[in-house]
Amino acid sequence: MNAARKKAAEAMEKVDLVIEVLDGRLPQASCNPMIEQLRLHRQRPCLKILNKSDLADPVATQAWISYYNAQKNVQAVALSCKKPSDVAKIPGLCLALAPHRGTPLKPLRMMIMGIPNVGKSTLMNALLKRRVAAVGDEPAVTKVQQRLYLGNNMVLIDTPGMLWPKIAHPSDGLMLAASHAIGSNALIEEEVATFLADLLLVRYAPLLAARYGLKTDGIDGVSVIEGVATRRGFRLKGGDLDLEKAAHTLLQDYRTGALGRISLETPQTRAALLARYQEELAQRQAEADAAAASDEDQDDAK
């Protein structure tokens, strides 16, 4: 990741525009703060692509579009990289963000960035109408930086997916894991599925009821996993519920859209999360200040 970040920083000096691919179901949780820092440092405009929008809640998606479009030098669009008609809109949106480029003497140089498994490679292949990047339902498929010519005086620079060193909010890590941006060998699926189930009970309980035939009133995420195992007949030798298989099933149903169109965050829930985070930071700082003052008083008493 450090090597990828260094190469991205070097390449950004020579590009006109950043195309950042986000997961439309969790746009801000899937937004790498390092990419934002690099982009703002070089003052590059950004096209934010909310990919997998066909899997996301359309009401939440529209709220995110408005949120991003209110930012300076940012244009947001929701699409599915698997739909050619959606992908065809991207070159025009890029030219609108950098109108001084896109001529034979000044080709438009675009860098595609994003965290692992958000669909960058699928987008690259769709834009170029040929397979130039490996695609897979696993993080970190792209390994090296690529420079490709789109035609119409446009150049694409692809970069490996980058995660950042420390995820500040535990819920972001769980959302990323639920959406498969973090490899399955780096997580406990039952923990991730329980988090997802708790969230779905609050925001999308009818979808859980419809998919699994569950009565969702008064239950928690663990009960959802147990209910999935019971309803689907997932049992281990000896008759105990196979909670691991049930957890995997819930995660797969979310990832593929079998559960329905779901967004794990909205601008409002994000603002509430950040407000709680700031309160916790302020409380910890106050406690540290109080402890330091107490130590000083004790030293004075001695």
C-alpha positions as CSV (number, residue, x, y, z in Angstrom):
1,M,0.0,0.0,0.0
2,N,2.9,2.4,0.8
3,A,4.5,1.7,-2.6
4,A,1.1,2.2,-4.4
5,R,0.6,5.5,-2.5
6,K,4.1,6.8,-3.5
7,K,3.5,5.9,-7.2
8,A,0.1,7.5,-7.1
9,A,1.5,10.7,-5.7
10,E,4.1,10.8,-8.4
11,A,1.6,10.2,-11.2
12,M,-0.9,12.7,-9.9
13,E,1.6,15.5,-10.7
14,K,1.0,14.7,-14.4
15,V,-2.7,14.2,-14.5
16,D,-5.6,16.7,-15.0
17,L,-8.4,14.8,-13.3
18,V,-9.1,12.1,-10.7
19,I,-11.8,9.5,-11.3
20,E,-12.5,8.1,-7.9
21,V,-14.6,4.9,-7.9
22,L,-16.7,4.4,-4.7
23,D,-19.1,1.7,-3.6
24,G,-22.5,3.3,-4.0
25,R,-23.8,1.4,-1.0
26,L,-21.2,3.1,1.3
27,P,-19.7,6.0,-0.5
28,Q,-17.9,7.8,2.3
29,A,-16.8,4.6,4.1
30,S,-15.2,3.5,0.8
31,C,-13.6,6.9,0.1
32,N,-9.9,6.6,0.8
33,P,-8.7,9.7,2.8
34,M,-5.3,9.4,1.3
35,I,-6.7,9.8,-2.2
36,E,-8.5,12.9,-1.1
37,Q,-5.3,14.3,0.4
38,L,-3.3,13.7,-2.7
39,R,-6.0,15.2,-4.9
40,L,-6.5,18.3,-2.8
41,H,-2.7,18.8,-2.6
42,R,-2.5,18.9,-6.4
43,Q,-5.8,20.8,-6.7
44,R,-7.2,18.3,-9.2
45,P,-10.9,18.1,-9.9
46,C,-12.6,14.8,-9.2
47,L,-15.4,12.8,-10.8
48,K,-16.8,10.6,-8.0
49,I,-18.4,7.5,-9.4
50,L,-20.9,5.8,-7.1
51,N,-20.6,2.3,-8.6
52,K,-22.9,-0.6,-8.0
53,S,-25.8,1.9,-7.8
54,D,-28.1,-0.8,-9.0
55,L,-27.5,-2.5,-5.6
56,A,-27.9,0.7,-3.6
57,D,-31.0,2.3,-2.1
58,P,-31.9,5.0,-4.7
59,V,-33.1,7.5,-2.1
60,A,-29.8,7.3,-0.3
61,T,-27.9,7.5,-3.6
62,Q,-29.6,10.7,-4.6
63,A,-28.7,12.2,-1.2
64,W,-25.1,11.3,-1.7
65,I,-25.1,12.8,-5.2
66,S,-26.3,16.1,-3.8
67,Y,-23.8,15.9,-1.0
68,Y,-20.8,15.5,-3.3
69,N,-22.0,17.9,-5.9
70,A,-22.1,20.7,-3.3
71,Q,-18.3,20.3,-2.9
72,K,-15.8,22.4,-4.9
73,N,-14.4,20.9,-8.1
74,V,-16.4,17.7,-7.6
75,Q,-19.0,16.0,-9.8
76,A,-20.7,12.8,-8.7
77,V,-22.6,10.3,-10.8
78,A,-24.3,7.0,-9.9
79,L,-24.0,4.1,-12.3
80,S,-23.2,0.5,-12.7
81,C,-19.9,-0.2,-14.5
82,K,-21.5,-3.3,-15.9
83,K,-23.9,-1.2,-18.0
84,P,-22.3,0.2,-21.2
85,S,-24.9,3.0,-21.4
86,D,-23.8,4.2,-18.0
87,V,-20.1,4.0,-18.7
88,A,-20.6,5.9,-22.0
89,K,-21.4,9.0,-19.9
90,I,-18.0,9.2,-18.2
91,P,-15.8,10.8,-20.9
92,G,-18.2,13.7,-21.3
93,L,-18.4,14.3,-17.6
94,C,-14.6,14.3,-17.4
95,L,-14.2,16.8,-20.2
96,A,-16.7,19.1,-18.4
97,L,-14.5,19.1,-15.3
98,A,-11.4,19.9,-17.4
99,P,-12.6,21.9,-20.4
100,H,-9.1,23.2,-21.1
101,R,-7.9,19.6,-22.0
102,G,-8.9,17.0,-24.5
103,T,-7.2,18.3,-27.7
104,P,-4.4,16.7,-29.7
105,L,-1.9,19.1,-28.1
106,K,-3.4,18.7,-24.7
107,P,-4.9,15.3,-24.2
108,L,-7.0,14.8,-21.1
109,R,-5.0,12.7,-18.6
110,M,-7.2,10.9,-16.1
111,M,-6.2,8.8,-13.1
112,I,-8.6,6.1,-11.9
113,M,-8.4,5.5,-8.2
114,G,-10.3,3.7,-5.5
115,I,-10.1,1.1,-2.8
116,P,-9.9,-2.6,-3.6
117,N,-12.9,-4.4,-5.1
118,V,-15.1,-1.3,-5.9
119,G,-15.1,-2.0,-9.7
120,K,-12.2,-0.1,-11.0
121,S,-11.0,-2.9,-13.3
122,T,-14.6,-3.4,-14.6
123,L,-14.8,0.3,-15.4
124,M,-11.5,0.3,-17.2
125,N,-12.5,-2.6,-19.4
126,A,-15.9,-1.0,-20.2
127,L,-14.3,2.3,-21.0
128,L,-11.7,0.8,-23.4
129,K,-14.2,-1.8,-24.7
130,R,-11.7,-4.6,-24.3
131,R,-10.1,-6.5,-21.4
132,V,-7.1,-4.6,-20.1
133,A,-7.5,-5.2,-16.4
134,A,-8.1,-8.4,-14.4
135,V,-11.5,-8.6,-12.8
136,G,-12.5,-10.6,-9.8
137,D,-14.7,-10.6,-6.7
138,E,-11.7,-10.3,-4.4
139,P,-9.8,-7.2,-3.3
140,A,-6.4,-6.2,-4.7
141,V,-6.8,-7.8,-8.2
142,T,-4.9,-4.9,-9.9
143,K,-1.2,-5.1,-9.0
144,V,0.6,-2.4,-11.1
145,Q,-0.1,1.0,-12.5
146,Q,-1.1,1.1,-16.1
147,R,-1.3,3.9,-18.7
148,L,-3.9,3.3,-21.4
149,Y,-5.2,5.4,-24.4
150,L,-8.9,5.8,-24.5
151,G,-9.0,7.7,-27.8
152,N,-10.5,11.1,-28.5
153,N,-7.4,12.7,-26.9
154,M,-7.9,11.0,-23.6
155,V,-5.4,9.0,-21.5
156,L,-6.3,6.7,-18.5
157,I,-3.9,5.9,-15.7
158,D,-5.0,3.0,-13.6
159,T,-3.7,2.4,-10.1
160,P,-3.8,-0.6,-7.7
161,G,-6.6,-0.4,-5.1
162,M,-5.4,1.3,-2.0
163,L,-6.6,1.0,1.6
164,W,-5.3,3.4,4.3
165,P,-3.2,2.4,7.3
166,K,-5.7,2.9,10.0
167,I,-9.5,2.9,9.7
168,A,-10.7,5.5,12.3
169,H,-14.2,4.2,12.7
170,P,-14.8,0.5,13.5
171,S,-18.2,0.6,11.7
172,D,-16.4,1.7,8.5
173,G,-14.2,-1.4,8.7
174,L,-17.2,-3.6,9.2
175,M,-19.1,-2.0,6.3
176,L,-16.0,-2.5,4.0
177,A,-15.8,-6.1,5.1
178,A,-19.5,-6.7,4.5
179,S,-19.1,-5.3,1.0
180,H,-16.0,-7.4,0.3
181,A,-13.5,-4.5,0.1
182,I,-11.5,-6.4,2.7
183,G,-10.5,-10.0,2.0
184,S,-12.3,-12.8,3.7
185,N,-9.1,-14.0,5.3
186,A,-8.8,-10.8,7.3
187,L,-12.2,-10.9,9.0
188,I,-14.5,-13.1,11.0
189,E,-17.6,-13.5,8.9
190,E,-20.0,-14.1,11.8
191,E,-18.9,-10.8,13.4
192,V,-19.4,-8.9,10.1
193,A,-22.7,-10.6,9.4
194,T,-24.0,-9.8,12.9
195,F,-23.1,-6.1,12.3
196,L,-24.8,-6.2,9.0
197,A,-27.9,-7.8,10.4
198,D,-28.2,-5.3,13.2
199,L,-28.0,-2.5,10.7
200,L,-30.6,-4.1,8.4
201,L,-33.0,-4.6,11.4
202,V,-32.9,-0.8,11.9
203,R,-33.2,0.3,8.2
204,Y,-34.4,-2.6,6.1
205,A,-36.2,-5.0,8.3
206,P,-38.9,-5.7,5.7
207,L,-36.2,-7.0,3.3
208,L,-35.0,-9.5,5.9
209,A,-38.5,-10.6,6.6
210,A,-39.2,-11.1,2.8
211,R,-36.0,-12.9,2.1
212,Y,-35.8,-15.3,5.1
213,G,-39.4,-15.4,6.4
214,L,-38.2,-13.9,9.8
215,K,-40.3,-12.0,12.3
216,T,-38.0,-9.1,12.9
217,D,-39.7,-7.4,15.9
218,G,-37.6,-7.5,19.1
219,I,-34.6,-9.5,17.7
220,D,-31.0,-8.7,17.3
221,G,-28.3,-9.5,14.7
222,V,-27.4,-12.8,16.3
223,S,-31.0,-13.9,16.2
224,V,-31.1,-13.0,12.5
225,I,-28.1,-15.3,11.8
226,E,-29.7,-18.1,13.9
227,G,-33.0,-17.5,12.0
228,V,-31.3,-17.8,8.6
229,A,-29.6,-21.1,9.7
230,T,-32.9,-22.5,11.0
231,R,-35.0,-21.4,7.9
232,R,-32.4,-22.7,5.4
233,G,-31.7,-25.9,7.4
234,F,-28.0,-25.1,7.9
235,R,-26.8,-27.6,10.6
236,L,-23.6,-29.2,11.6
237,K,-23.0,-32.9,12.4
238,G,-24.7,-33.4,15.7
239,G,-27.6,-31.0,14.9
240,D,-26.2,-27.7,16.0
241,L,-27.0,-24.7,13.8
242,D,-24.3,-23.9,11.3
243,L,-24.0,-20.2,12.1
244,E,-20.9,-19.8,9.9
245,K,-22.7,-20.9,6.8
246,A,-25.7,-18.7,7.7
247,A,-23.4,-15.7,8.2
248,H,-21.8,-16.3,4.8
249,T,-25.3,-16.6,3.2
250,L,-26.4,-13.3,4.6
251,L,-23.3,-11.6,3.4
252,Q,-23.6,-13.1,-0.1
253,D,-27.2,-12.1,-0.4
254,Y,-26.3,-8.5,0.5
255,R,-23.3,-8.4,-1.9
256,T,-25.2,-9.8,-4.8
257,G,-28.4,-7.8,-4.3
258,A,-30.5,-10.8,-3.5
259,L,-31.7,-9.1,-0.3
260,G,-32.7,-6.0,-2.2
261,R,-31.3,-2.5,-2.8
262,I,-29.5,-1.5,0.4
263,S,-27.3,1.4,1.4
264,L,-25.3,1.0,4.6
265,E,-24.9,4.8,5.1
266,T,-26.4,8.1,4.2
267,P,-25.0,11.7,4.6
268,Q,-27.2,12.0,7.7
269,T,-25.9,8.8,9.4
270,R,-22.3,9.8,8.4
271,A,-22.7,13.2,10.0
272,A,-24.1,11.5,13.2
273,L,-21.1,9.1,13.2
274,L,-18.6,12.0,12.9
275,A,-20.4,14.0,15.6
276,R,-20.1,11.0,18.0
277,Y,-16.5,10.5,17.1
278,Q,-15.7,14.2,17.9
279,E,-17.5,13.9,21.2
280,E,-15.5,10.8,22.1
281,L,-12.3,12.6,21.2
282,A,-13.2,15.6,23.3
283,Q,-14.1,13.3,26.3
284,R,-10.8,11.4,26.0
285,Q,-8.9,14.7,25.9
286,A,-10.8,16.0,28.9
287,E,-10.0,12.8,30.8
288,A,-6.3,13.1,29.8
289,D,-6.2,16.7,30.9
290,A,-7.8,15.9,34.2
291,A,-5.4,13.1,34.8
292,A,-2.4,15.3,34.0
293,A,-3.8,18.0,36.4
294,S,-4.2,15.4,39.1
295,D,-0.6,14.3,38.7
296,E,0.6,17.9,39.0
297,D,-1.4,18.4,42.2
298,Q,0.1,15.3,43.7
299,D,3.6,16.4,42.7
300,D,2.9,19.8,44.3
301,A,1.7,18.1,47.5
302,K,4.9,16.2,47.8
